[in-house]
Amino acid sequence: MFEPDRYLANTHQVENQAGALENYNLFTSDQALSQACKPFTREQQSLLAHKGKHWGTSLHLQLGHLANQHKPTFSSHNRFGERVDLVEFHPSYHQLMAESVATGLHALPWQKSAPTNGHQLRTALYYCHAQVEAGHGCPITMTFAAYPTLGKQPDVAARWLPLLTSNHYDGSNHHWARKAGVTLGMAMTEKQGGSDVRANTTTAQPLGQRGGGELYALVGHKYFVSAPMSDAFLTLAQTAEGLSCFLVPRWREDGTKNPLQIQQLKQKMGNASNASCETELRGAHGWLIGDEGRGIANILEMVALTRFDCMVGSAAGQRAATALAIHHCQHRSAFGAQLVDHPLMTRVLADLALESEASLALTWRMSQALDKPHCEHSQALLRIGTAVGKYWICKRTPGHAYEAMECIGGMGVMETGPMARLYREAPINAIWEGSGNVQCLDLLRVLQKHPECLEALHMELTEAASRLPALAPHITQLTKAMANEPAQNARHIMALLALCLQTAALVALGSPCAEVFYKARLSPDASTLAHQGLYGALPQGLDAKAVVARAAPLR
């Protein structure tokens, strides 16, 4: 006799699913990163392997999901009617922050015990942890980047830098002097100006004497303030001498709340775990950093470092997306074979992997330059390479995330998995810290005013061409393009510069993908589709399977 109750909820078995990419080592499973770190000491290698394993666990990866699922909330007043300007975060956010600070991602190169390769070590660590969650990296980056600017004002630096370089995280709403460690934010842009900070209208008047290290009262507004629960903010305001830089704390010296008043939190499409807000300064106290009228000059080093971290973050996003796509295709079958073994899919995955490794290579080259502050060649290359990398790597990331999402298919679109978050995050770094056209203007300024940067660039590319001769004609092409109306061709120059520098960086690292990347992006056989930002149209004859195997997160 037919018994229908026996078949309830027994309609099928779940099979042919990739499962979550978790409980793997973010460092040791990444051949490109491991190769870049070969010169590191045994202790540094052990640190990276330890952190890579811990950060790749399901429990730690879950923190990234929770921090974005439970967005920050804002309360202007407490239940007694007192103004508090309190932004509260899910515990997962604080756990991520505490882990990053304890590891030194906010200050490692500036600490007394920092190794000579401190920027490279920090870059490797940051690159791994950014794959877990990107939003909390904003206050980590701003704290890291604030160090050189604060150093321009010795009396302020003496009080704040020991707290900034501490590996102790304290996310409480307390006066900075009561804490063992602090984080810093930025408050630069305003409604009417955006990237044009010279149009700022916020004013600052001295409370006593004028000059560096003195207290001023700031009145005005800021349209974007990231991480408003930071302990202080580097802020631009107009003085009698022009645009100037200030350190504005959340609490005044006397223990009262500084009137840095939050109007509302931004409703962002990405970077959801990190709060951004609109703020009014209603007589907020701040210490002048450096001389009046030198605000832009005094904050330039900070901006250069935040732009570098945009490169790291976007490269990390590409690595995470590549790993997820390959993992899915290795464990999912269709049309009689594993997806990874279908020739069309193999070429798409290989192309994604090439993009990811080239982004890491260029970022790594800039980290090496950061570790040589007294080398003229390195500093000249850094000045031009950061603008190029910030432009190219960050701009390529949204298309890269989309293609990886398509490799995963419908599962990639689901908010319950990490791919949708990576996709929403992908455009952020291209827009923040100076959009594409701003980077192009910066490149044009360098071309016009700093010939030593062109010399450094030529040396870098010529060295690579000695090992990969096919690169030589592109150096000539670049020279002609930069001499022929560069203002109109800035984006074309940026793209060609980026591809040449990425190829050179891969060559310098001894990557087996260097020549493959050149052929895929610069050779006469390279498809126009690749230049349009589409993936998978690789030239014939490339070993796509080998590229995918090198980038696979699990073997």
N, C-alpha and C positions, 0 to 999 in steps of 0.2 A: 504494500500500500504506500502511496506517495505521502510523505510527511513534510509539508512546506516549512514547519517551524525549524526543521533541521538545517535549512539553508539560509536562515536569516543572518545577515551580516557576514556571509561567507561567500561573497560574490567573486572575489579575486585575491591574489597575493601581490604585495608590493615588491616589485623587482625592477631591475634595470635602472636603478637610481644611483647617482654618484655619491650621495651622502655629503656631509659637511666636510670642508677642508679645515681640519683642526688637529690638535695634538701632534704637530710637526714643528721642526726647528726652523724658525724664520731666517736664521743665519746660515747654518750648515747646509740647508737644503737649497740655498741660493749660490750657485756656482760662480756667477759673475761677481757678487759681493765678496765671497770667500777668496776669489782670486785677487781682487783689489786689496784685500787685507793680508795677503801673504807676508808682507814685510813687517807686520805687527809682531810684538813680543808674544811669548807664550801666555803670559798673564792676560794680555789684551784679547788674544784669541779665546782664552777660557772664559773671560767675561762675556764676550759676544755669544759664544756657544751657550753659556748659562742663561743669558737674557733671551736669546733666540728661542730656546726650549720653553722657558717660562711664559714668554709672551705668545707662543703658539699654542698654548693649552686651551682647551674649550672654555675653561673658567675665565681666563684672562680675555680671550676674544669676546666672550659674552659681555664683558664690561663695555666694550665699544657699542654693542647693540643697545644696551640699557641706557647708556648716557645719551644716546640720540632719541630713543623712544620716549624718555622722560625729560622733556625740555626744561630749561631754567624758567623759574617763575619770579615775578617782581612784586615787591610791596613797597609803596612809597612811604607809608606810615605804619607804626605799630598800633596795637589795640588801645594804647593810651593817647593816641593822637600825635605822637612825636614823630618827626621826620627821620626815617632810617635809611631810605634808598637801598633796600636789601634785595639782593638777587640770590636765590637759593637754587642749589643743584642737587641732582640725584647722587646718592653715595658713590655710585660707580664713577662719576666724574671726578670726585675727590680721590678715589683710589687710583685712577689713571694719572692724575696730577702728582700724587704722592710718589708713585712709581717713577715717573719721569724726573722729578726733582731728586729723588734718592739716587737715581742713576747718573745725575749730572747733566741731563739734556739741556737744562736752562743755563749752565755756566761752566761746563767742564773745562774749556780752553782757558778760562780766566782764573781758575783756582790755583792756589800755591803749589799743589802737588801735580799740576797738569803736565803731561808728557809733551815732548817736542812735536808729536803728531796729534795733539789734542783735538784739532778741528776734524781731522780724518776719523779719529775714534768716535767723536761725537756724531759725525755724519753717519757713520755705520750704525750706531745705536739708534739715532733719530729715524733713519731710514727704515729700520725694523719696526720700531714702536709706532710709527705713523701708519703702518699697515694695519694696526689694531684699531686705531681711532685717530682721526685727523683734527677734530675740533679743539680738543684740549691743547693741541700743539700751538694754538695762537698765543696764549699767555706764556707758554714755555719759550716760544720764539722771541716775543717782545722783551721778556726778561733777559734772555741771552743777548739780544741786539742792543739793549740799553747800556750795557757796560762801557763801551768806548765813549759814549756821549756823556755819561755821568763822570767819567774820568777827567773831563775837561774842566770840572769845577772841584778842586781838591777838597775843600772843606765839606761840601755835600757828599763827595765820594767817600770820605773817611767815615761817615756815619752810615751810609747806605750800602756801599759795596760789600762789606762783610756779611750783611744780611742777604744781599742778592746772591752771593756765591755760596751761601749755606745750602747743604743738602737736606734741610729740614723744611717740609711743607706745612703751612698753617693756613687753612682756608677759612678761619674764623673771622668774624666781623669785629676785630679788636684793633686798637692803636698799634701802629707798626713798631713802636719802641718796646712793646710787650711781647714781640714775636722773636723766635729764633731764626726765622727765614721769611723772605718777602718775595712777591712777584710784582712785575711792573707791566703797565699797559701804555697805550698811545692815545692821544686825543689831538688830532691834527686837522682833519677835514671839516669843512662847514658847508651849509646848504648851498650857498651861492657860488662856491669855488670848486669843491671836490678836489681833484688833483692839483688845481691851481691854488696852492696854499698862500700865494702872495695876495690873493683876494680876501684873506681872512679879515674879519672885523672885530674879533675878540680883542679886548684891550687889557693892558696890565699897568697898574700904577704902583710905584714904590710905597711901602708902608713906612719906610724911614729913609735910609741912604739908598742911592742907586748903586748898581754894580753887581758883579757876579757873586753868587752865594747869598744875596740879600733877599728878603721876603717882599713879594709884590701881591697885590690884590687883583685877581682876574675877573673880568665881567664879559660875558658873551655866551656863545653856544658852540657845541660840537655835534655834528650830525652823525658821525660814526665813532663810537668809543667801544673798542672790543675788550672783553673781559673786565666789566665794570667793578668786579670785586677784587681787582688787583689793589695792592697797597698804595700805589702811586702811579702817576701817568706823566709821561713826557708830553708837554703841551706847547703849542705855538700860539703866541699872542703878540699884538702890536704894542710897541712902546714908542717913546719919543724918537728913538733912533731907528725904528722899523721893526720887522718881524723878529721875534726873540723866542728863545727856548726856555721852558720852565719845567721843574719837577713839582707836580701838584699832588699832595698826599690826600688820602680819604679822610684823615684825621689831622686836626691842627696840633700845633705844639702843646697847647694847654690841655689837650685831651678832648676838646669839643669837636663835634662833627664839622668837617669842612663843607661849605655849601656848594658842593659839586653834585647837582641835583639831577637825577635820572627822570626823564619825561616818559619814555616808553622803551620797551625792548623791541628790537627789529625782528620782523617775521621773515626769516631767511629761508630760501629753498634748500640750502645746504648748510654745513657747518652748524647743525642744529644744537649740538651739545654745548657749544660755546655761545655765551650771551654777548650780544652787541646792542648798543643803546644810543639814544639821543639824549644829550645832556646839556644843562644850562649851568654856567658858572656865575654865581651871584656873590661876587666878592671872595671867591675861593683863594686861599693863600697858596703861593708857590714860590720856590726858590729859583732865581735866575741862574741858568747854566751858561757860563761864559759871558761874553759881552753883549750888551743890547745891540739889536740889529744884525746879529750873527746867527739867528735861529736856524735858517736853512743850512748854513755851513756846519753848524754844530750838531745837526741831527742827520747829516748825510751818511755818516758811518753806520748809524742805526738802520737807516733805510737800505743801505747796501746789504747788510746782514739779514734783514727780513726778506729781501728779495732772494738772497741765496737760499734761505730756508723754504721759500716758495718752490725753488727748484728741487730741493730735497723732498718736500711733501708731494709734489706732483710726480716725481720719479717713483716714490714709494707707492703712490696710487696706481701707477702703471704696472709696477711689479705685482701688487696685490691682485689687480684685474687679470693679468697674464696668468698668475698661478691658479686663480679660480677657474679660468676658462680651460686651461690645460687639464686640471684635475677633473673637471666635469667630463671633458671629451675622452679622457683615459678610462673612465668608468661607465660611460654611456654608449650603448650600441644602437645602431640604426642601419637599415638596409643591408643587413648581413655582416656588419663589421663594427668594431669600435670606432666612434666618431674620429678619434685622433688619427686613425689609419686611413681615412678617406682623403685622397690627394688634395681636394679643394680645401678641406678643413685643415689639413696639415699645413698648407701654405698660409692660410689665415693666421693660425696659431704661431707659425714661425715668424711672420711679419710683426705680430704683436710682441713677440719675444725680442726681436731685433730692436724695435722701438724702445722697449723697456731697458735693454742693456745699454743702448746708446745714450739714453737719458741719464742712467746711473754713471756712465763713463765721463760725460761732460761735467756732471755735478761733482764727481770725485776729483777731476782735474782742478776744479775751483777750490775744493777743500784742501788740496795740496798747496795751492797758491796761498790760501789763508794761513797755512802753517809756516809760511816764509815771509813774515812781515817786513824783513829788511832786505829782501831780494827785489831789486828794481824790475827785473823781467817778470817775476811772479806777480808783483803788484800791478804792473801795467797790463798784464794779461787778465788779471782779475777784474780790472775796471771795465774792460770791454766784454769779457766772457760772462760776467754776471748779467749784464743787460741782454746779451744774446740768449743765454740759457733761460733766464726768466721769461723772455718772450716766447721762445720756441717750445721748450719742454712743457710749460704751462698751457700753451695754446694747443698742443697736440694731445693733451690728456683727455679732454671731453670726447673726441672722436675715438680715441683708444678705448675708453670706458664703454662707449656704445658698442663697438665691435666685439668686445669681450662679452658684453651682455647678450648680444645676438648669438654668440657661440653657445651660450648656456641656454638660450631660448626662453620659453615662458617662465621657467623657474628663476631666471635672472631678473625678471621684472618684479618679483615678489618682495614686498617690504620685510618679510620675515627672514630674508637672507641678506648677506653683505653687499651684493652687487648693486642693488638699487641705491644704497647709501653712497657707494663709490661713485656712481653716476651723478648723483646730486652734488657731490663734493667736487667733482672734476673741474667745473668752470671757476671755482672760487679763487684759486691762486693766480689765474690769468687776469682777474679783475682787481684783486687787492694788491696793494703796494705798487701801484702804477700799472695801468692797462697796457695793451700792446702798442698803441701809438705813443704813449709816454716812454716806453722802452726804446722805440725808434728814435724819438727826439733825443734821448740820452745817448744813443749810439752816434747820432749826427754831431752832437756836442763833442764827443770824444774824438771823432774823426777830424773835427776842425781845430780843436784846442790841444790835443795830446798826441803829437806824432810818435812819442815813445810807445804808445799803445799799439799803433800800427806796426812798428818795428817788432814788438814782442809777438804780435799775431803772425807776422811773416815768418819769424824764427820758428814759432811753434808748428806752423803748417809745413814749412820747408823740411824740418826734421822728420815729420811724418811722411812726407813725400819721398824722402831718401829711403824709406822702408816700404812704401807703397807708391811707386812711381806714377800710377794712374791718377793720383791726386794732383799732380803738378799742374795740368791744364786748368784746373778749377781755381788754383791760386792766381793764375794770370787773369782768369775771368773775373775774379773778385777785385783785383787791382783796377781793372778797367771800369767795373761797375761803381766802385767807390770814387773814382775820378770823374764820372759822368753823371752830373745832376743827382747826387745821392739823396737830396731831399725828396725827389719824386720817386726814387727807386728804393726807399729805405726798407720796405717790407721784403722786396726781392733780395736785397743785400742781406737782411737778417736771416732769411731762409737759407741762402747759400752759405753764409757764414756758419750758421748752426750745423748744417750737414757736414761741412768741412771740419769744424772743430770736434764734432762727435766722432767722425772717422779718425781724426788725429788722436783723440783720447782713447779710442778703442785700440789703436795701434800701439800707443804708449803703454797700455796695460797688458799688451800681448794677448788680447782676446782672439780666440779662433773665429769670432764673428766679425772681425774688422773688415776683411775683404768682402765677406758676404753682405755686410751693411753697405759698403761702398757700391757694390754692384746693384743692390736693391734701391739705392737712393740717388746715386750720382752718375752711374755709368750710362753710356748711350743706350743700353738695353733696358734701363729702368723705365717702368711704365709711367705714363702721365697720370694714371689713376693714383699712384703713390703720392705724387705731388699735390693731388687734390684731397689728400687726407683719407683715402680709401685703402683698406688693407687686403692683402691676399694676392695682388697682381704682381708677384715676384717674377724676375727674369727666369728663363729656363736654365737648367743646369745647376741650380743651387741645392745643397743638401738640406732641405727643409726639415727632414726627420731629425737630423743631428742638432739643429738649432732648437727644436722643440724639446728634445731629450735633455739638452743643457739647461733649459729653463724650467723643466718640470719640478714641482715642489716635492713630490713623493716618487720614489723609484723602487 
